[in-house]
Amino acid sequence: MERRAPLVGRDHHVGVVADALRPAGTARTLLVTGEAGAGKTAVLDEARHAVVQEGARVLRLSWETATGPTGAATLADAVCGVLAEARHGRLAAHITAVRRAQSRSGDGGELTLLSTLGETLADAVRHVPFALVLDGAERIPPPTASALQLMLRVFRPAGLPVVMAGRPVPRRPAVAPDLATAADRVLDLPPLRPADVGELVGQRLGRPAESALLAAVRRSLGPLAGNPAAVLSMLTALDEDDRLVDLDGRTCLTGAEDDLRLTVDAEPLRRVTADGTDAAVALACLLHRAELRLEDLHRLIPACPVLAADLGPTVDRLVRERALTIDGDGRLAFAVPALAAALRTLSPRRDVRSMHAAVVQTVAERLGPATTGACHPLLADHVAAAGFALNDGVAVPLLLAAAAKDARSYHPRAARAYLSALRRLPPNYPATLGVLREAAELGLRCGDHVGVLALAEPILAGLRDPGPTDGGGLEFASLAWGLSALHEHRSPYDDGAVPREVFARMPRAAMLAALGGRYGIGLLTPWPPSAEPASDSGRLRDGHGPLPSQTELRTLAAAVGGHEELARAVHGLQREEVCDAVIGRLRDAAAYGDLAGALESVLGERYVRADHSAAGRYHAMVTDYLAGRWDDALSAARGIEQRGGARGGPGGQLARALAAEIHCFRGDLVRAREWLDRIPGTVVHPLVARARLAVRYWSGQQDAALEEAWHAVRRARDSGLLTGAERVLLRILAFAEETRPRQARQALEQLAALHAEADTAMTREALLVARGVLDRDVDGAHDAYRSAERRGDRHMMLYCCQVLAEVGDDPQPWLAEAARHTHLLSLGRQGRALLGRSAQRRNMPLPRGRSAREGLSEADVRLIRMVGEGGTNRQIAARLACSEKTVEQRLARLFQRTGRRSRVELVAAWLDGSLAGRGPVPDVSPGGAASPGAGSGPAGG
């Protein structure tokens, strides 16, 4: 049997068409309309397949094969073809009657022919019940469409269901036939909803798509975002360009979003290039690099008169077809960015650079380059795109003036102007180095670390041949480049981008490079020897801007080590705002290698958030991980991974470790190992050791896992990475407690020594809870729980709950709290087994995490809301990345728990508040204090 893929988002429309095709006492005529690619043919085919499976007969009225004159004669040929396809002996006479009437229609008997066609079809349906379908109605020649319209309206074949499909025809002449007037009902196919688009993408790719990929598809398609054919065309192009990568069971996008395109055979592209491709391609290339206004087209006439003459009519045509838009200021833009990207893949036959130069040249000759840049800064993009089609005497003053103007209002264009000017200026000139510093300062001030990294070429040119004096510009730009590299999870040493001898001249640059290794970025290198600030360091504006000073860098590095070293570094800051709370946040960030969080703690208001950088994304991931929002944390990990791969970087090693840990404690060891396999063995960080220990231990390699963990702890301590090592030791203790008591006691001793040396809230918590496990110290374990609760470390909170359930006087509330956290985090078999062990040790029943008296979970509420939105089981399964059977099982359990018997009753009870008492449980700890949210974490911390 043929296995048909379900038609996404068209269930209702297929049902309507199928009902129209089924035999009925009063057959109706239905017209299905929709834009090109809306799925009209697919709906017809799906409905036809459904009714044929029921035993009905559906025949196609094929007008395309007619070779004679159009009009009633063509319609007669099509009807005869239908009657012949019916293959019934009684219909031969009907064909003869039609042919006889057709032979007389040349004498003005078209009405007689149409009447004969109606009567013939009506009589044929009485003997052989069938339905007619007609696709591509908008392509029917007007005379034939007029004849069909007249037959359906005046000479209607009684009892014959007719379904037609076609797209709306814009600007139809008043005398042109309109088949909609012959239909009893018009069914318009609307664009797919965003949820349906996601389901369609998942169906096409064979697995769920990352939300970022779906968002990129919607933005690139613009008004075509709900068009199934356009979506499938873009997915085909992404596959052709090798732009899709599978991460974590989901399909993700790599590379720049502005290059997402349609395929070359896509209908929107064929329509745009129908009257020639040269002008349309040139227009797409021009708009890709710079803004273009209607007035700019006139400036092209002197330089490119032939092309300019074609551009005008092309713009008019594309605007009429709604492929091009013009705003109130006259700016041109393609309505569908993916269409413009597809046009750019076609080779332009004219030099686009000379066209960009022509847009600038006329204005620059009239106003002068500098005045042009100050008055018309948007022309800077045309200068950059023109390249050496414009001479430096015009380009450089214009670019610098435009950058100075845009630096206060529109940073992205100013950054592009600075970079374009620096590529033209000679290196090591005082003016060049001043521009370099301005560009680097602008990038740091706006959190544009990718833009600062783009300055690598002029920076390296200056470093290779340093001039006699640079006023601090080259050093500042080098330091900014190093800081931005760390924000993008790249080491300044990567690929030899910065010569190592540079750091001998710039102590702070050497500190930046060494700082990366302490936060899991690049190799761990020795901290450079202390050096006094250089004589010109005052020009670097220490303490006034986002660039950390040497003292601040030492503080950031000391945060991963002992408390005495950190105290000395903090004392050197000499700032009153550095309090214990700030130091606590710094220590927490250092334990997870969270560079953005650490910089924000040290720099305070001077730190510029860069949420789109790799460090900013990892900071959000750590926040979600600790808060128990593990799905969001995994999404952030995938974003970091594809970003690093797109930029050729190694990716975030610690993000991979956290993702592996989440999958490990959710029971998916295969994906956990996939994430760990991406981490090189040279990475020395306790977070990596912590994840590897859990994955290897639960993979059945207990002895090897513990031995490797001990080695990792020694290596981290020898490298000065103390923060975070306590969680590795605590996990060793948890795994060794029952079968290896000697190792467990050794881990406790190591924790005590580590706490004495590091003295952080995390080491104190680990030591207290370890004593609760081995020495049954209830008060200490409860203190650890409260400390973890204050810090928002839900991972540690769950482990404390499990320990207190085993050693506390009243285990029931702690077991209930642990069960709630286990359920909310969707922990796998390992996490549930640990909870069951705690209950078994106290000879108590395991709390039911999904019982009615404990209320509905957030996942249950989300499922009810999707049901209320009208989602089918298939649509819900696609959004939840599970099977339809799983959705059915979850709904059945909800019916049982809530006492409702149907989806309608369940949603109605939710909307009228009947289930309010069963909503998500408030976050109240067993001790009675309200906690900030749901806890998280496996055993071992």
Secondary structure, DSSP 8 states (H G I E B T S, - for coil): -------TT-HHHHHHHHHHHS--SS--EEEEE--TTSSHHHHHHHHHHHHHHTT--EEE---TT--S-SSHHHHHHHHHHHHHHH--GGGHHHHHHHHHHHHHGGGT-HHHHHHHHHHHHHHHHHHS--EEEE--GGGS-HHHHHHHHHHHHTS--TT--EEEEE---TT--TTS--GGGG-SEEEE-----HHHHHHHHHHHHTS-B-HHHHHHHHHHHGGGTT-HHHHHHHHHHHHHTT-EEEETTEEEE-S-GGG----TT-HHHHHHTTT-SHHHHHHHHHHHHS--BHHHHHHHHHH-HHHHHHHHHHHHHHHHTTSEEE-TT-BEEESSHHHHHHHHTS--SS-HHHHHHHHHHHHHHHH-HHHHHHH-TTHHHHHHHHGGGS-HHHHHHHHHHHHHHHTTT-HHHHHHHHHHHHHHS-TT-HHHHHHHHHHHHHHHHTT-HHHHHTTHHHHHHHHHS--S--TTHHHHHHHHHHHHHHHTT--TTGGG-S-TTHHHH-HHHHHHHHHHHHTTSS------------TTGGGG-TTSSSS--HHHHHHHHHTTS-HHHHHHHHHHH--TT--HHHHHHHHHHHHTT-HHHHHHHHHGGG----TTSHHHHHHHHHHHHHHT-HHHHHHHHHHHHHHHHHTT----HHHHHHHHHHHHHTT-HHHHHHHHHTS-TT---HHHHHHHHHHHHHTT-HHHHHHHHHHHHHHHHHTT--TTHHHHHHHHHHHHTTT-HHHHHHHHHHHHHHHHHH--HHHHHHHHHHHHHHH--HHHHHHHHHHHHHHT-HHHHHHHHHHHHHHSS-HHHHHHHHHHHHHHTT--HHHHHHHHHHHHHTT-----TT-GGG---HHHHHHHHHHHTT--HHHHHHHHTS-HHHHHHHHHHHHHHHT--SHHHHHHHHHTTTTGGGSS---B-TTS-B-SS-----TT-
